Amino acid sequence: MAHSHSHSSLQGNPSADSNIRMAFFLNLGFSIIEIIGGFFTNSIAIISDALHDLGDSFSLAMAWYFQRLSKKKRDWRFSYGYKRFSVLGALINSLVLLTGSIFIIYASIQRLIAPQETNARGMLILAVIGILFNGLAMLRLKKGKSLNERAVALHLLEDVLGWIAVLIASIVMMFFDLPILDPLLSLAISCYILFNIYRNIKDVMKVMLQGVPNNINEAEIRELIASTPGVQSVHDLHIWTMDGEYNILTTHIILSPEAEVYPLKQEIKEKLKSAGIHHPTIEIEQNNEPCGFEQECC
């Protein structure tokens, strides 16, 4: 019997690769501008963000590398392909962002204790440049679906919000002597980003631990298969995702004696495809056939 499968979906998203590459080069170039401008303006928001962006550049390079690696086809080392490497990139990105946010919170608290004068005009110029650089990259990544793109977009969101805060603070400080405004805004933004980091890491760990995908309801999938005419029962059902997008299912089903195996399997696979399952594996069993897995995870 001819046995044909399509695995093109395992090859990765080319647009994600180019988006992350662009984000890396923009971030690295602007980090150099920030380092110079941060010392010139004596702004803790800018100096801390410059150091943070250097770390970001490293994590973005890793994200870019893992995104490219995730496009490799399956081989004898990784039979499902390399898509999960993009999840590893998302995890590294999130951890670097977590470390950077903690550093910014620490530096901001130090400035709250001992406020320092800043160059408001210089801060304003750098803020406009920062919003343009990071805003351009974020626009490219905001529609990304992979966890890796979401992690990189979170980096850029933090940067855009940070520069908006610096812009506001610089305008206010051009008219009022409020150096405390700079670290206060940095603290607020860092807390917001920490909340989003938590959500992203939670999603990454669920993928790593092979949890049921967020957009899949296991009970509904079980009912969808069981309600197909010719299916007597469903057991040993497992659903997980490679990278948050490419979903996989394995299950055992018992058919009615009169059911035709091939047409029924094709019908079930079409139903599963419509329900968001990209790679189903179905084992057919006879009614009196011992399985050994009926009681596992059911």
Solvent accessible surface area in square Angstrom, and as a share of the most:
residue,aa,sasa,rsa
1,M,211,0.94
2,A,100,0.78
3,H,152,0.68
4,S,105,0.68
5,H,110,0.49
6,S,95,0.61
7,H,55,0.25
8,S,73,0.47
9,S,66,0.43
10,L,3,0.02
11,Q,68,0.30
12,G,23,0.22
13,N,53,0.27
14,P,96,0.60
15,S,57,0.37
16,A,0,0.00
17,D,7,0.04
18,S,29,0.19
19,N,14,0.07
20,I,0,0.00
21,R,92,0.34
22,M,41,0.18
23,A,0,0.00
24,F,28,0.12
25,F,116,0.48
26,L,36,0.18
27,N,2,0.01
28,L,67,0.33
29,G,30,0.29
30,F,2,0.01
31,S,0,0.00
32,I,100,0.51
33,I,63,0.32
34,E,0,0.00
35,I,58,0.29
36,I,123,0.62
37,G,9,0.08
38,G,0,0.00
39,F,147,0.61
40,F,143,0.60
41,T,1,0.01
42,N,57,0.29
43,S,0,0.00
44,I,21,0.11
45,A,10,0.08
46,I,0,0.00
47,I,35,0.18
48,S,2,0.01
49,D,16,0.08
50,A,2,0.02
51,L,93,0.46
52,H,9,0.04
53,D,1,0.00
54,L,74,0.37
55,G,28,0.27
56,D,0,0.00
57,S,6,0.04
58,F,126,0.52
59,S,0,0.00
60,L,0,0.00
61,A,35,0.27
62,M,56,0.25
63,A,0,0.00
64,W,52,0.18
65,Y,123,0.47
66,F,18,0.07
67,Q,5,0.02
68,R,124,0.45
69,L,32,0.16
70,S,3,0.02
71,K,63,0.27
72,K,93,0.39
73,K,132,0.56
74,R,117,0.43
75,D,46,0.24
76,W,207,0.73
77,R,148,0.54
78,F,83,0.35
79,S,67,0.43
80,Y,70,0.27
81,G,5,0.05
82,Y,10,0.04
83,K,17,0.07
84,R,54,0.20
85,F,42,0.18
86,S,3,0.02
87,V,0,0.00
88,L,60,0.30
89,G,0,0.00
90,A,0,0.00
91,L,32,0.16
92,I,39,0.20
93,N,0,0.00
94,S,2,0.01
95,L,83,0.41
96,V,35,0.20
97,L,1,0.00
98,L,56,0.28
99,T,92,0.54
100,G,10,0.09
101,S,0,0.00
102,I,99,0.50
103,F,85,0.35
104,I,13,0.07
105,I,36,0.18
106,Y,133,0.51
107,A,10,0.08
108,S,1,0.01
109,I,76,0.38
110,Q,83,0.37
111,R,26,0.10
112,L,47,0.23
113,I,130,0.66
114,A,57,0.44
115,P,66,0.41
116,Q,81,0.36
117,E,114,0.51
118,T,26,0.15
119,N,55,0.28
120,A,14,0.11
121,R,167,0.61
122,G,9,0.08
123,M,0,0.00
124,L,48,0.24
125,I,106,0.54
126,L,14,0.07
127,A,0,0.00
128,V,65,0.37
129,I,54,0.27
130,G,0,0.00
131,I,45,0.23
132,L,122,0.61
133,F,63,0.26
134,N,5,0.03
135,G,15,0.14
136,L,98,0.49
137,A,0,0.00
138,M,43,0.19
139,L,107,0.53
140,R,109,0.40
141,L,2,0.01
142,K,120,0.51
143,K,166,0.70
144,G,19,0.19
145,K,154,0.65
146,S,3,0.02
147,L,6,0.03
148,N,0,0.00
149,E,2,0.01
150,R,96,0.35
151,A,1,0.01
152,V,0,0.00
153,A,18,0.14
154,L,16,0.08
155,H,0,0.00
156,L,1,0.01
157,L,47,0.23
158,E,7,0.03
159,D,0,0.00
160,V,13,0.08
161,L,53,0.26
162,G,18,0.18
163,W,2,0.01
164,I,68,0.34
165,A,9,0.07
166,V,8,0.04
167,L,42,0.21
168,I,89,0.45
169,A,0,0.00
170,S,0,0.00
171,I,79,0.40
172,V,45,0.26
173,M,26,0.12
174,M,69,0.31
175,F,153,0.64
176,F,130,0.54
177,D,111,0.57
178,L,80,0.40
179,P,26,0.17
180,I,68,0.34
181,L,39,0.19
182,D,3,0.02
183,P,4,0.02
184,L,81,0.40
185,L,43,0.21
186,S,13,0.08
187,L,34,0.17
188,A,63,0.49
189,I,25,0.13
190,S,2,0.02
191,C,76,0.45
192,Y,104,0.40
193,I,0,0.00
194,L,46,0.23
195,F,117,0.49
196,N,23,0.12
197,I,2,0.01
198,Y,131,0.50
199,R,125,0.46
200,N,7,0.04
201,I,37,0.19
202,K,111,0.47
203,D,24,0.12
204,V,0,0.00
205,M,77,0.35
206,K,80,0.34
207,V,8,0.05
208,M,57,0.25
209,L,136,0.68
210,Q,99,0.44
211,G,21,0.20
212,V,45,0.26
213,P,8,0.05
214,N,111,0.57
215,N,111,0.57
216,I,15,0.08
217,N,74,0.38
218,E,58,0.26
219,A,70,0.54
220,E,114,0.51
221,I,6,0.03
222,R,58,0.21
223,E,110,0.49
224,L,47,0.23
225,I,0,0.00
226,A,40,0.31
227,S,67,0.43
228,T,2,0.01
229,P,105,0.66
230,G,22,0.21
231,V,17,0.10
232,Q,87,0.39
233,S,46,0.30
234,V,19,0.11
235,H,12,0.05
236,D,14,0.07
237,L,3,0.01
238,H,60,0.27
239,I,8,0.04
240,W,34,0.12
241,T,3,0.02
242,M,13,0.06
243,D,5,0.03
244,G,36,0.35
245,E,57,0.26
246,Y,11,0.04
247,N,2,0.01
248,I,0,0.00
249,L,0,0.00
250,T,38,0.22
251,T,2,0.01
252,H,21,0.09
253,I,0,0.00
254,I,22,0.11
255,L,14,0.07
256,S,20,0.13
257,P,122,0.77
258,E,139,0.62
259,A,25,0.19
260,E,124,0.56
261,V,68,0.39
262,Y,135,0.51
263,P,71,0.45
264,L,10,0.05
265,K,49,0.21
266,Q,72,0.32
267,E,72,0.32
268,I,0,0.00
269,K,52,0.22
270,E,107,0.48
271,K,62,0.26
272,L,0,0.00
273,K,141,0.60
274,S,104,0.67
275,A,35,0.27
276,G,21,0.20
277,I,2,0.01
278,H,90,0.40
279,H,39,0.17
280,P,28,0.17
281,T,71,0.41
282,I,14,0.07
283,E,84,0.37
284,I,40,0.20
285,E,5,0.02
286,Q,112,0.50
287,N,103,0.53
288,N,139,0.71
289,E,72,0.32
290,P,124,0.78
291,C,25,0.15
292,G,64,0.62
293,F,92,0.38
294,E,63,0.28
295,Q,166,0.74
296,E,84,0.37
297,C,94,0.56
298,C,92,0.55
